């Protein structure tokens, strides 16, 4: 006997607006910003051939790293969890307040400091 409607929410739902493949509008914004910074880096003097080639290599490496961070999903089964979100979650957990439990003392039991004081 059914009690009511059954709602199923898929695990891969994401709040961001997807544009192409698994990239969102926010991801394209990050990539465009990285590209703009790289272009500005290339335009800044000096303009020697070798220096410009070195700058281009640095910009290509930086863009590759940005695209890798945007593309990689740490949990293969969950397409909506991104590396940025995973880093944020781990950083928040590491910086959060820790809770420590102390073992309760039994009656008549002394700790190491009190035992040392009694010996002297």
Secondary structure, 3 states (H helix, E strand, C coil): CCCCCCCCCCCCCCCCCEEECCEEHHHHHHHHHHHHHHHHHHHCCCCCHHHHHHHHHHHHHHHHHHHHHHHCCCCCCCCCCCHHHHHHHHHHHHHCCCCCCCCCCCCCCCCHHHHHHHHC
